[in-house]
């Protein structure tokens, strides 16, 4: 299971997927009116992945669901991913 952060169209998406390539293709295949690009990726067992996703979403300005404000920098997102891996 993977926890990912993707950016596109002024938004950032934090989510969980078992197939990150398929997930990225689902966004870039027409599901959204803009292209998404991968910022960060972490691998964990299912429970840890869900906990990590919830922790990352709780630490960032959420817009709706798994979408967070695009004003969050890539550096902030990568730092949050790295902090989770060391603290868990």
N, C-alpha and C positions, 0 to 999 in steps of 0.2 A: 504494500500500500504506500502511496506517495502523498505527501502534503506539498502543494505547490503555491506559488505566487506568480500571477501573470498580469501584465499591464497592457492596456489598450484603450483608446478613445477617451483618455482622461480619467480612467478608472483603474483600480487594482482589484483582482479577484484572488481570494484565498480559498483553496478547496482541497478535496481529497479525491484521489482516483487510483484505480489499480492499473490503469493503462494511460500514462501521461501523453503519449503521442496521439492516441485516439481522442483524448480530451481536448488537446490543443487543436486538432483537426476539426473537432466538432464546433469549436468557436470560429475558426477561420474558414470553415466550409460554408458560411452563409448564415449561421445562427445569429450573428451580430453584424451591425453595420460598420464595423471597424475590425482591424486585425489585432490579435493578441500576441504578445511575445512573452516567453518564459523569463522570469526574474530569478527565481530561486526554487530549488527542489530538495526535499528531504524524504528519506525512506524510513518507515517504521512499521511495527505490527499494527493491526487495525485499531486497537484500543488507543495506543500511543499516538497514532496519526490523528484520530478524532480529538483526543485531548490537546494535541499540538495545534490543530486548526482552531479549536475553541479558544485556546490561550492567545494565539496570534490575533484573532478577531476581537477579543476582549481588550487587547492592548492598543488597538488602532481605531481611528474614527470611522465607524461603520456607517455606510449609507443605507444599505438594505441587504438583508441576508448575508451572503459571503462577499459582498462588494464593499470595498472601502474607498475612502477619498483618494483621488489621484495625487493629492498634494503630498502624500507620504512618499518619501524618496526611496529609491532602490537600496541605498545604503542603510536606511532605517529598517527596511524589510529584511535584508540579509543579516543585519545585526540581531534582529528578533529571532530569526531562524537559528543562528549560531548560539545565541543565549539559551534557547530551548534545548538544543542538543547537549550542551554542557550541564544544564541544571536538572535535566530529567534522569 
